[in-house]
Amino acid sequence: MDNHQTGKQPPLISPEIAMDILNSLQEHVVYYDREMKIIWANDAACYSVGLPLADLREKNCWSIWAQREEPCTDCPVIRAIENNQPCIIEKDTIDGRSWLVKGYPLKDACGEVIGGIETTLDITDRKNAEKALKESEEKYHKLFDFSNDGIFIHDLQGNIIDVNRKVLELFGYAREEILHRKVQDLHPPEALEKARQAFKTVVDQRIVRFEILFTRKNGEPFIADVSSSLFYLSGQPVVQGIVRDVTQLKAEEKEKRKLERQLQLSQKFEAIGTLSGGIAHDFNNLLMEIQGRASLMNIDVDAGHPFKEHLTSIQECVRSATGLTRQLLGLARGGKYDVRPIDINELLRGSAALFGRTRKEIRIHSRLSDSAPVVDADRNQLEQVFLNIFVNAWQAMPDGGEIYLETTIAQLDAVFCRSNQAQPGPYAKIAITDTGIGIDASARERIFDPFFTTKDKGRGTGLGLASAYGIVKNHGGIITVYSEVGRGSTFNIYLPLSKHGVSRKAPERERLSQGTETILLVDDEAAIIAVGRAMLERLGYRVMVAQGGEAAIAAVETNGAEIDLVILDMIMPGIDGGKAFDRIRALRPDIPVLLSSGYSLNGQAQDIMQRGCNGFIQKPFEMAELSQKIRSILNSSGDHRGKPSADDESVSRRQDLDSIQAGYDEK
């Protein structure tokens, strides 16, 4: 039972106990009279000057502690005595110490001030700690406020407590605006679930890093890299989020990945192009023999012969196989060989009409540019690009659908062209859009890869879009695809605009042109020489043959005066077509040369053409094409070296050739 309950007063402390209490204090305690003479001091005060109490009595404090002859102007005891109120000051001494000095007036029983009490406490350590804390806070606030990253602090309910300047810059809010919002308000709706998951993680694990979408005050979204951590502020858990805008960085990474992808695709096309070009060359040589033999047999077979249908079918198969080799050559670098200024609107319209006649379930709509874009291109190869894309669209719409065609003129800038390995400038843009099933992300990544297909095994080669890509790139153009699953696809093709007018080449009739001149046929394969010789002889020409480049040079050296035209194969072992051409021209500059190859008119053949070669024909060729090429070159080469033209031939010779023509026309 305590004293309050018993009504008894606690015992008074004796003077001795009171003295012991005062002497146990770390503070200096000094009792002064009104004249500021020391009456009493505790042990701590005596120890501070190294003097016993007896030596301090009746002395002034300023002479003892301040070593002065007069009172200190800011003495709190004097102020307390004069004002009859406590006075507190902080004081620094010359030895670098800091003191908290308190002065209290001391009164007698009547309330008269009879002296003063001074307590002095060494607060140097506390002051240093406060100074260090202040400096630390200032440093933190500088780091906080001037950080290049946005920093915000919010409580566990999402209420924003504080933000730095960068946050205001990133989000576009004034400080008073953002401090009245929740952090959830800074996310678009589609990012809220991810934000909730990140908050749960930081509460469980105390730290988390993630990427998320934010929205600025003006509604503009941006991607941010966020590091969040949980800590305690004034005893309460809060979350600090460090936000870095990585929108540009992500765009650059995406662009870098795109460039890397373009480089990989380019390298893949270069390797596969080399392989496919070689395959196409050898395959075309085989087709040449088949085509030549079938053409020769077809001439001698009348319409009622039972073999007529089979021979015609063989030739159709050769044409189909030639289409496949053209796709392979489309993968090869520089695989275009008949470049002319072409009206894109006309070609696209014609290709769409051709496709539409065979696919009635597909409806085609056109919105073509009023000013027809003209490009320098190989007409047949561009038509192949369009048809490949149409077929791809048809396969994506098994139950029918719509195809939309659009052409415009676009000015492509350096940024877009750099990422697509093209030159900036004016381009014809062709957009082909379908309403099909669309293409998923993984397939879009590989859509132009050679031999990539989403069809079942045995139902596609994977060459269609790959060759389209190769053809467009070979024309200095760009092809891209945009697609979403269930929302169709759009292929955008960009081709450099031509500086020339449209070439209106009159279609050649499939008629045999005959002659009686002497032709040197050069090839390294005996089978090609045999069939080529037979074809030329059936056209009326006198034929010399040379198997390989060395034999060709020897033939020109020996019989050059008799030769009216050289048909020269480009790819041969030893002395190839290019070297043979240069040697032939050095021996007989007046002999015209027709270059022949299973390759297309790419780099090597183009170089030979630029050195003065008179023409180019790609294997496999039909008799009509060969006859027209030969006649065109010979007719433009002057007097044909004294040989009679077809018009001067004998009646019997003309009848013979007419019979050949009649047999060919029955095909």
C-alpha positions, 0 to 999 in steps of 0.5 A, a space after each residue: 500500500 503506497 503513501 497516497 492510500 495511507 494519507 502519509 507524506 513521503 519522507 523528506 530527503 536529508 541535505 546529505 542525500 540531496 548533496 549526494 544526488 547533486 554530486 552524482 550528476 554529470 552536469 555542472 551545478 553551481 549556486 551563486 549569490 546575487 553578486 555572482 559569487 560561488 556559494 557551492 558547486 558539485 563535484 563535476 563543476 569542481 572537477 572541470 577546473 581541477 579545484 576543490 570547493 573551498 578554493 571556489 567559494 566567494 569567487 566569481 564564475 567568470 574568473 574561474 571558467 572564462 578567465 575573464 575580469 568581468 561577467 560574460 555578456 550572455 550569462 544565463 544566471 545573471 539574466 535569470 536573476 535580473 528577470 526572475 525567469 529561467 534562461 537557457 543558452 548554448 555556448 561554444 568554448 575556444 577548445 571546441 566544446 559545446 555546452 548547454 547552460 541553464 540559469 535559474 533564479 533562487 528565491 527565499 521564503 518571501 519570494 525574493 531572488 537571493 541568488 541563482 543556480 547554474 547547470 552546465 552540460 557538455 553537449 559536444 557529442 550531441 551537437 556533433 551527432 546533430 551536425 552529422 545528421 543534418 549533413 547526412 540529411 542534406 546530402 540525402 535530400 540532394 541525392 533525392 532531389 537531384 537524382 537522374 531517376 525518379 524517386 517516390 515514397 508511398 505508404 502501404 495503401 499507395 498514398 504518395 508521401 514524397 517525390 523528387 524533382 525527376 518524378 515531377 518531370 517524368 509525370 508532368 505533375 506539380 508537387 501539390 498535385 501528385 502528393 494528393 494522388 495514389 501511386 495506382 493512379 499513375 498506371 494505365 488500367 492494363 498495368 494495374 495487375 502487374 503493379 499489384 503483384 509487384 507490391 505483394 512481392 516487395 511486402 513479402 521480400 522487401 525488394 523487387 525490380 520490374 518493368 511496368 507501364 506508367 502514364 503521364 499527366 497528358 495521357 502519354 504512356 511510357 515504359 519504366 524500370 522500377 526498383 522498389 524497397 520496403 523500409 521504415 519511416 518514423 516507425 511506419 513501413 513505407 515503400 520507396 520506388 526508383 523509376 527510370 524511363 526506359 522507353 527510348 532504351 527499349 525502342 533502341 533495344 528493339 531496333 538493335 534486335 531488328 538490325 541483328 535479325 536483318 543481319 542474320 537474315 541477310 547472312 542466311 540469304 547470302 549463304 542459301 542464295 549461293 547454294 540455291 543459285 548453284 542448284 538452280 544453275 545445274 537444274 536449269 541445265 537439266 531442264 534445258 536438255 529436256 526442254 530442247 529435246 521435247 521442242 525438237 520432237 514436238 516440231 515433228 509431231 502433228 496434232 493428231 499424233 498420240 505423243 503430241 499431248 505427252 510432249 506438250 505436257 512435258 513442256 508444261 512441266 518444264 515451265 513449272 519447274 522453271 518457275 521453281 528455279 526462278 524462286 530459287 534464283 530469287 533467293 540469290 543475291 542480285 537475282 534480277 535479270 530483265 530490269 525495265 521501268 514498270 507501272 506498279 499500278 498496272 502490274 499489281 492490277 494485272 497480277 490481282 486479276 490473274 489470281 482472282 480468276 482462279 480464286 472466285 471465293 476471294 474478293 479483291 478491292 483496289 485503291 491505287 495511287 492516282 499518279 502511277 508509281 514507276 519503278 525499275 524492276 524485273 516484271 516477271 519477278 515482281 509479279 511472282 512476289 505479288 502472286 506469292 503474297 496472294 497465295 499466302 493470303 488465300 491459304 490464310 482464308 480457307 473459307 474465303 475473304 477479302 484482299 485489299 490492294 493500295 499503292 502510294 508514294 512514300 518518302 522514306 527517311 534515314 532512320 527507317 531505311 537504316 534499320 532496313 538496309 536501304 537508301 532513303 528517298 522516294 519509294 513506291 509503297 504497295 500494301 496488300 492486306 487480307 482478312 485471314 487468320 493472322 500470323 502469331 509472333 513466333 511465325 512473324 519472326 521467321 516469316 521470310 526465312 527460306 524453307 520456313 512454312 507453317 503448312 503440314 509436311 509435304 504441303 509447302 516448300 517455304 520458298 514463296 515468301 522467302 523468294 518474295 523477300 529476296 526479290 524485293 531486297 535485290 531490287 533495293 527495296 523493303 518488305 515488312 509484315 504486320 499481323 495479329 492473330 484473328 485480324 489478318 495480315 498486311 504486307 508492305 512493299 517499298 520499291 525505289 521510284 524510277 527516274 524513267 518513264 514506263 517501258 512499253 515493250 511490245 509483246 513478242 509473238 511466239 514465232 520461230 525466226 530463221 537464218 543461215 548464218 554460222 553460230 559457234 555454240 560453247 558449253 562445257 556439258 556435252 548434253 547441252 551441246 547436243 540439244 543446242 546444236 540440234 535446235 540451231 540446225 533445225 532453225 537453219 543455222 550452220 553450227 560449230 561447237 566448242 566444249 569449254 572456254 579453251 576450245 572456244 578460243 581455239 575455234 575463234 582463232 582458227 575459224 573466226 572469219 566464218 563465225 557470225 555469232 557465238 552462244 557462250 555459256 557463262 559457268 565453265 571449268 577452267 576458262 569461264 564465260 567471262 574470260 572466254 568473252 574477253 579473249 574472243 573480243 581481243 581476237 575478233 572484236 566484231 563477232 557478236 556474243 549471246 551469253 547463256 546461263 542457268 543463273 539469272 543476270 546477276 553480278 558476273 553476267 551483268 559485268 560481262 554485259 557491261 563489257 559489251 556482250 550483245 545479249 543474254 538468255 537464261 536456260 532453259 529456253 524454248 526454240 522461239 525465244 532462242 530464235 528471236 534472241 539470235 535474230 535480234 542480235 544478228 539483225 543489229 550487227 550490220 551486214 551479218 558478215 556477208 551471209 544471206 538473210 532469211 529473205 534471200 534464201 531459196 524456196 526450198 529452204 523457206 518451205 523447210 522452215 515454214 514446216 518447222 514453224 507450222 509444227 511449232 505453232 501446233 503446240 
